[in-house]
Amino acid sequence: METFMQQIINGLVLGSMYALVALGYTMVYGIINLINFAHGEILMVGGL
C-alpha cells in the first residue's frame, strides 16, 4: 500500500509539472502568437 501511495504522489507531481509547462506554452502563444520552446524549459527549471 505504501508503494501505491508513493506512485500516486509521483504521478501527481509529474502531472503538475507537465501542466506548468503547458501553461507556459499557452501564455507565450497567447501573447506573441509564436511557439518558443525555450520558455517551457525555464518554467520547468523553476518548478524544480
C-alpha positions in Angstrom: 0.0 0.0 0.0 2.9 2.3 0.7 4.3 1.8 -2.8 0.9 2.5 -4.3 0.5 5.8 -2.4 4.1 6.8 -3.5 3.2 6.1 -7.1 0.0 8.3 -6.8 2.1 11.1 -5.4 4.7 10.7 -8.1 2.0 10.8 -10.7 0.5 14.0 -9.3 3.9 15.7 -9.2 4.8 14.7 -12.7 1.3 15.8 -14.0 1.6 19.1 -12.3 5.0 19.7 -13.9 3.5 18.9 -17.4 0.6 21.3 -16.6 3.1 24.0 -15.6 4.9 23.7 -18.9 1.7 23.6 -20.9 0.5 26.7 -19.1 3.8 28.4 -20.0 3.4 27.5 -23.7 -0.2 28.7 -23.7 0.7 32.1 -22.1 3.6 32.7 -24.5 1.5 31.7 -27.6 -1.4 33.9 -26.4 0.8 36.9 -26.0 3.1 36.8 -29.1 1.3 34.2 -31.3 4.5 32.2 -31.7 5.6 29.0 -30.1 9.0 29.3 -28.4 10.1 26.1 -26.8 12.7 27.8 -24.5 10.0 29.3 -22.2 8.7 25.9 -21.1 12.2 24.8 -20.0 12.5 27.9 -17.9 9.2 27.1 -16.2 10.3 23.5 -15.7 13.6 24.6 -14.0 11.5 27.0 -11.9 9.2 24.2 -10.8 12.2 22.1 -9.7 
